[in-house]
Amino acid sequence: MSLTADEGVALPVPEKTPAATPKPEHPRPQLVRDNWLNLNGTWGFEIDAGDSGLERGLRTRELADEILVPFAPESELSGIGHVDFMEAVWYRRTVAIPEEWVGQKVLLHFGAVDHDATVWVNGIEVARHRGGFTPFTADLDGVAEPGTEAVIVVRARDSRHEMQARGKQATWYNNTHCQYTRTTGIWQTVWMEAVPEVHIKRLRMTPNLADSSLTIEVPLSRNRKGHTVSAVLSGEGVTTIEAHTRADLDLAPSLQLRIPEESLRPWSVEDPFLYDLTVILNDADGTVVDKVSSYSAIRSVALDGKVVRINGKPVFQRLILDQGYWPESLMTSPDDAALIKDIELSMAAGFNGARLHEKVFEERFLYHADRMGYLVWGEFGDWGVSGGGTVGHNQKPTASFVAQWLEVLQRDFNHPSIIGWCPLNETHQLLHDRITVLDDVTQAMFLATKLADPTRPVIDASGYSHRIRETDIYDSHSYEQDPEKFRLEQQGLAEGKPFQNRTPQGEDYSVAYAGQPYFVSEFGGIWWNEVEARQAAEEAGSDVASSWGYGQRVASEEEFYARFDGLCGVLLDNPDMFGYCYTQLTDVFQEKNGIFTFDRGNKFDLERIRASQARPAAIEQQD
């Protein structure tokens, strides 16, 4: 099948997944095997308020409650709805491993567990993982075999007192400012997969538009004498392209697929074409040992002065800040359709992409962005110790940040929709005479990103503390609400003196700007809540507000349109600005500054929102 922008395209659902299983779709669309089992559904569950469960025997007994995985226990859809703090939580489920998998190894995958996870299967510890945003896998070889049962027990620790990356999760009880209800424990799909002893571990796909080729690196679990690996690229209107190489010399064999001119169709916003890709591992006799289905694209990103080029052309990035929360399910999408809908809503409002803000999104969101032609910046949920998240712990990120970020880069490298990386957000620390922990971790995350992915631009931190002189991108956050003041604030970019975030006293957070591509990666955030505005008017101008947004709240919907048009116009008309990111896609709890309501209802006339962004940007007209 050819993976295009047609919504009907879907990866196979395993036969053994019950119809009622939540989120039954394959969670890893770029590495699909036939033999897999979705483990979402009802699990045993118990809150361990004092993290004493191991001592009290929770690992070996049935648990007191039930939960619907993959929804976090704080969420409504989980069936628990417990929003107070939980130092630890426990899960338990007995799974019958399919007998037809006999002769293969069984892998147990977790999409994301917040924050420190330990996994036991049949009483044996099989995995430990730190980090609430990234996947991990347990190899069950010798612990649970096909045709037997596996008793899976998971403990997730998520202390409010630890210094950890938590994104927008509040470390105080209430939702206030821009922190929200927490997510504890399992919040992405849990699944099993059967693999041969010698198998394909992952794929790394690097497009090269300049010579119309795609390089496929294939890390293997073992290199057996006589084994070969093959890659087959195909698609609608595409001449089938094949490449083969030995798999017994290099730990990660590499193949290059050269695409003839008549089959070359670069991925873009206008034409998000995806090639089908099949990778096969054969033994010395030519028998198939392992086979995976995937997809890929040809797309380039380049920097030229202040211009960011996609496929050689300046593309103004009209981005929306997307925080990926839902009222009934928090950080987990309620279903696959919800991921698609958020992209559709954004595009309907005139945006061509998003900053995926303070969260590592489910991989299926990126799959839909790939096939729908939606530009995204990959980001890490670093708040909690290095940004605005935890009073008293700011600016002390740990080594774990680097490890978790590398897991993000490994998972998401292959997605063509990702056109940049942002490992940190709004780090606040004055420049001074000492090298700090924040400096060390910022440098480590920047260098790790450049080493892991030299094909995309990297911004060292979004807003505030730019500490890396060679950062590819420079930016600022500005919530100035007056369009004329906003224009004056941003006009210094032409002289190489762009707006920088500083303290109210004018003290510097950042090293000097060095002529990089520049954009305002947060702006707007216009506060509009029609119910509150009407109530305020009825009460003779009193400022009735149980919500908040940035700056002075607009008094009417018409005032919103005028302000939105004016702010966007400042950035669209600046010939040195390569893009912007408007805050934000939806209201989120108490934040009432979205283009849509929290439940994805309409707040505005989308045609007017779209019209304000529709004209060509100044930087797009320079070629």
N, C-alpha and C positions, 0 to 999 in steps of 0.2 A: 504494500500500500504506500501511497505517496502522502507524506504528512504536510498538508498545506493549511491555509487559513479556514478550510471548511470545518465548521464546528462538529460535523458528524464524525470526524476522524477520532478514533479512540483506540487505546491499546487494549489487548485482551484481558478479560476478567477471568480468573481461574474458575474451573468448573466447580470446585469444592467450596467456593465462597458463597454462603447463604445469601439469598436475595435481600434479607434484612440487615446485612452487615453494613455498618456505616462506612462511608468512604471506601468502597470496594475496588476502586481503580488501582492499577499498578502504580506504586509510589515513586518508582525510579524509571521514568520513560526512556532514558537513554542507555539502559542496560537491562534488557528484558529477556528472560528465559521462559520456556513453557511451563516448567515445574515450579510453581510457587503457591503459597497458601497465605491468604490474608487472615490475620489473627485479631483484627478489630472485632468489637462486640462486648459481651458481658464477661467481666473478670471479677474475681473476688477482690475486695478492697478493705483497707482499714487505715484510719488516721492514727499516726504515732506521734502524739503531741509533744512528748518529751524525748523522742528519739531513743527510747529504751526497748524497742521492739525485739531486737536481737536477743537481749537478755530475757525477755518475757516469752520467747518461743514463737514469735510471729512467723519466723522462717519455716517452721515445721508443722504448723497447724492451719486449719481453715480460717479464713478471715471473716470478720463480723458483718461486712456489708458487701454490696455489689456496685460496680461502676460500669459505665458504657465507654470503653476505650474506642477512639483515641482522645476523648474530651477530658480536659483537666477537671479535677474535683471542684474547683471554684465555679465552674460553668454550669449553666442550667441544663445543657444537653447531656452532661455526664450522669445526671440523676442524683448527684450529691449536693451541689450548690453551697458548699461550705466556703465562705469568703474570708474567714479569720485565718490567722497564721498557722501553718503546719510545718513543724520542724522536719518531719519525715512522713512518708506514706508508703504503704505496702500494697502489692498486687500479687494475685495468684491465679493461675489457670492451668488446667490439664489439657494437653493437645495430643490428639492421635496423629502421628506422623504417617503420611500415606505409604502403604506397603509397596506401591509401584515405584517408589524412590529407592528401593533396595539396590545396593551397589554404589550409591552416591553419598557424599557428605551432606550434612544438613547445616545450613547457616540460619541463625536467628538474627533478624535485623530490627533495629529500633530507629525510627525516623528522628525522634528527638525526645529526650527525657530531661526535665528540669529539676535539679541541677546536677547533683552527684548521684550516679546510679550504680548499684551493684545487682548483678543477675546471678541467680542460682538455677540450675536445671537438674532435677532428680537429686537434689541435695548437694550438688557440686557447684562451686563458684566458677562461672564461665566468662564473666566480663565485669570490668569496672570502667566507668567513663565519667569524666568531668566536663560540664558544659551543657547548658540548656537549649542550645540551638542547632546542634550538629548530630549527624547519625553515627551509630556504631554497630558492630556486628560481633556475635558470639559464634564460634565454631563448635558445634555439638558432637564432633567426631569422638567416639569412645564414651560419650555421655548419654546420648539418645540417638537411636538408630531408626531408620525407616521400618515401619511395621510395629513400632512400639509406642508407648505413651511418654510424653515429656511433661513433667510438672515444672512449670515456669514460675519462679518467684522473683519479684523485683522490689527492691527498696530504693526510694528516691529521697534524698535529703535536700532540703531547700531552705536553709536558715536565713532569716532576715538580718542576722548579725554578721554574717560572713561577707568578706569583700569578694564579690563575684559579678560577672557581667550578667545583668538582668534586664536590659532594655528599659522599657517604660513601666515595669512592675514596681508598685509603691512598696516602700519598706515601712510605711505607716498604714494604719488600718483603712482610712477613707480614701476614696478617689478625690484627689485635689490637684490643682494646677495641671501639669501634663504627665502625671503618673496615674496608673490605673490598677484595677484588680489584678492580683497575681495569677500566675500559672505555675502549678506545682505538679511534678511527676510527668507521666506519659501524656504527650499532646500531639504526637504525629503517629502515623500508621506503624503497627507492629506486624511483621510478616516473616515467614519462613521461605527458604529456597533450597532446592536440591542442586548440587554442583558435583562434577566429577572430581576425583582427587587432584588431577592436573586440570586447572581451569583458568579462564580469563578473569583476572581480578577486577579490572576496570578498563575503560578506554580513555585515551587523551587525544582529542582531535584538534589539530591546528590548521586553520585555513590560511592559504597564501594567495590572495587575489592577484598579485603581481604576475605570478606564473601559472595561475589557474589550477592550483593543486590543493590537495588536502592530505596532510600527514597524519597517520593513525599510529599512535604508540599503544602497544598491547602488553601491559605488565601481566606476567603469568605466575601462577603459584609454584611451578617447577618447569625446568627446561629439559625435556626428554629427548634423547637421541632419535633423530629421524622425524620429529614432529615439525609440522609446518603451520603457518597461519595465513589465512586469506581474508581479503576484504572485498566486498561487492557493493558498489554504489549504483543506485538506480533511481527512477522516479518518472513522473509523467513527462513525456517528451524528451527523456534523457536516454542516450545510448548507454547501455550497461557497461560499467567500468570495473575492472578487476585488477587486483594486485596480490602477489604471493611472496612469501619469504620464509626462510628457515626460522624455526622457533627453538632451536637447541644451542644457539651460540650466545644470544643476548638475553639478559634478564627481562628486558622489555623490547621485544621485536618491534621494528618500525616499518611501516609501509607507506608508499606515496602513491596517491591516486591522482593522475593528471586528467583534467576534465577538458575535452575538446570544446572548441569555440561554440559549436552548435548546441552543446549541452550546458554551457555556462550560464547560470542564472543567479547572480548575486542576491543575497538576502538583504532586504531593505524594508523600510516602513511601508512603502507602496506595494512591494512584492515580496512578502516573507516566505520565499520558496525554501522548502526543506527537502533534502535528498534522503531517500531510504538508505540505510546502511546495515549490512549483515557482516559479522565477523565470525569466522569459523576456525577452530583449532582441529587439525587432523593428525592422526598418528602416522607411523612410517608406512603403514599399509594403505593409507588414504581414508581410513575410517574416521568418521566425525567423532571427536572426543568432547568438544564443547561448541556451542553455537549461541550467539547473542544477537538480538535485533536492536537497532538504534536508529538514529537520524542525525544529520549534520547539515551544515550550511557553509557557503563561501561568503565571507564578509570581512571588511577591513576597517580599522580605526587608525587614524593618523593625526598628528598635531603639526600645524603649520602656522608659526607665529601665535596669534591669539585665536586661530580657527581650529575647531575640531572637525575633522573630515570623516565621513562614513562612506566607504567605497569611493574615496577621492573627491567627494562633494561636501561642501559645508551644509550641515543639517542643524538648524537651530533647535535646541532641545527644549521643548515646551513640556516641562515635567511637572508632575503633581506629587506632593508628599503623601505617601500611602503607608499607614501604620499597621494595616492588616489586623484590625480587631473587629469582632462581631458581638453584638449584645448578648446573644444566647450561647456563644461558644468561645469568646475571648480570642486568644491568638490562633486557635484552630478554626479553619473555615468550616462552616456547618456541612458543606458538601462540595463536590467538585464544581457544580454550577455556580457557586458563590465566587469562586476564583475567576471564572470566565466573566461573570457579571461585573466585577470591579474593573476589569480591563475595559469592558464595553462602556461602562459609565464614564470612565476617564476619557476615552476616545470620543464619546458623544459630546463631551464638553469642550473638545478641541485640543486636548493634550495628546502628545505622541509618546509619552513615557512616564516613568516614575522613579523617585528615590524610594527604595524599599527601606523604610526608616526604622532604625533601632530594633531590628528584628531580622533574622534569617528566615525568609519565607519558605513555605513548603515547596519542594522541587516541582510539583505539578503546576504551581503558579508560573514558574519559568518556562515549563513546557508550553503552556497556553500563550505566554508572551512570545515565545519563539514562533509559534504558528500563526499568531495574529499580528505580528509586526510591531511590537511594543517595546520601546527602548527602556532599559532599566539600569540603575546603578546598584550593584551589590553592596550591602552594608552589614555591619556587625552590631549586635545589641550591647554596646559597651557601657551604657549608663549603669551606674551602680557603684563604680569606683573611680571612673575616669571622666565622668561628665556630670550631669546634673542630678544623679540618681540618689545618692545616699549621703546625708549630712554627716560630716566628720570623716568620711572615707574617700572623698574626692581626690583625684589625681594620684592614686596609688594602684594602678593596674598591675596585675600579677603576670607571671610567666605563662599562666594558663591562657591568657588572652591570645598570645601568639600561637599556642597549640590549637586552640579552638578555631582561630582565623584560618590557619592552614587547612583544617578540615573543611571549612567553607570553600576555600579556593579549590581544593581537590574535588569536592562534590559538584561545583557549579562551573568549572572551567569551560565545559563544552557548549554552554548555552549561548547562541549567537545574539540573543536579545540583550545580554549584559554587555554594555559598552564602556564600563568603568567600575573601579573599585573604591570603596570608602571604608577603611577599617575603623575609624574613630569619628566621633561626633561631639562638637562643642566642648572640647577639653579646655579648661580654664586654668591657666597658670602663668603668672607674670614671668617675662624674661628677666633673668638675673644672672649672677656670677657663678652659679653652681649647676652642674649637670644633675638632673633629677631622675627619679624612677619613671616619671612620665616621658621624659626625653628618651630614655633607654627603650621603653616599650614602643613609643611612637616610631623610633628608628627601626626597631626590630620588625614591627608589623609592616612598615613601608618596604624595607628590604626583602622581607619574606614574600610580599606580594609581587615585587618586581622579579624576584627569582622564580617564583611559581608561575608567573604569567607575564612575559615580556610583551604580549600582544595588545594589552589594554592600558589606558592611562590610569594613574593612581593619584588620589588626593590624600595627603597625609592625615588630615582631619578636616571634617566639614565645619567651617566656622571657627572663630576664635583662635585657638593656639596652633598656628602653622609653625612647626618646629624643624621641618626638613627643607633645606634651601633648594634641593633639586626636585621637590614635588612637581609632578607633571601638571597639576591643576591648582589654581588658587581661587579662593572664594570668600564670601562673607554671608552673614545672615543679617537681614535688616527688616524690621517690622514697622518702619516709618509709614504712616497711613496717609500722609498728604502727598499726592503725586508730584507737586512742584518741589517740595522739600526733598522728596525721594530723587528727583532728577538732579538737583544740585548736589546731593550726597554722592551720586554715582558718576558724575561727569569727570572726576579726576582720573578715571581709567585711561582716557585719551592721552594724558601726559605721563602715564606710568605711575600714577599715584592713586590707586583705587581705594574705595572705602574699605577700611579694616575694622574689625571688631576690637574695641579697646575698653578699658575700664571707664567709668564716668569721669575719672580724673585725667583721662587721656593716656594712661600707661599702656605699654605694649604687651600683648600676648604672643606676637608672631615675629618671625624673621621677615626681612624686607621682601616685598614683591619683586620678582625678577623677570617680568614680561610674559609669564605663562598665560595660556587660555584662562579666562576668568568668567565666573558667573555668580549670580546671587542665588545660592542654593537653598535659601529659605526667605520668603517674603509673603506679604499679604496677610494671611490668617485673619481675614476680616470677620469681625464678630457680628453675627446676625442670628437672632432667635426671634421669630415672628411673634410667638406667644408672649415672651417677655416684653418685646417692644410695644405690643398692644396694651399689655397691662400697665406698663410705665406711662403710656399716654393717657390711659384712663385715670391714673392716679396723679394727674397734673404734673407730669415731668419727673416724678420720683424715679430713682435709679433702681428698679427692681431687677435683681440678677441672682439666679442660682447657678449660672453658667459663666463662662469667660471666653474671651478671645483676645486678640492683640490690639492694643490701642483703644481709641474711643469707638464705642459701638455705633454703627450707622443707625440712623433714625428711621430709615425706610428701605424698601427693596430698591427703589430708584437710586437712592444714594449708594447702595451697594454696587449697582451696575456702573455708576459713574466712577467710583473709587477703583473698582476692579479694572475697568478699561484704562484708567489713567496710570495705574501702577504697572500693568502689563505693557502699556505703550512706551513707558520710559525705557524698559529693557529691550523690547523689540526694536526700538529706533536707535539704540546705541550700537554703532558699527563695530565696537570692540567687545561686545558681549556675545558669548557663544550659546547662551541658554539661560534658563531660569527654572526654579522649582517653587511652585505656589503651595502654600500651606492652607488647606489640605483636602484630600479626597472626600472624607466624610467627617461629620461630627463624631467625637469619641467621648462617650460618657459626658462629663461636664464641659468639655471643649465644644463650643458651638461656632466653629469657624470653618466648617466643611462646605464643599459645593453640594453635598448630599447629606441627608440626615443619617444618623447612626444605623438605622435599619434600611438604608439605601433608598429612601424616598426622595422625591424631588423637593428642592427648596427654591429653585430659580428657573427662569426660562433659559434652557440650555442653548437655544439658538443665539441668545444675546451673549452668553458666556463664550460660546464658540466664536462668534463674530469678533470679539475683542482680541482673539488670538490668531485670526485667520490670515491677516496680511503678511506678506513676506517680511522676514526680519532683515534688518540692515546688513548684518554679516553674511546673509545668504545671497546678497546681490552684488558681492564684491568680485566674484569670478567672471 
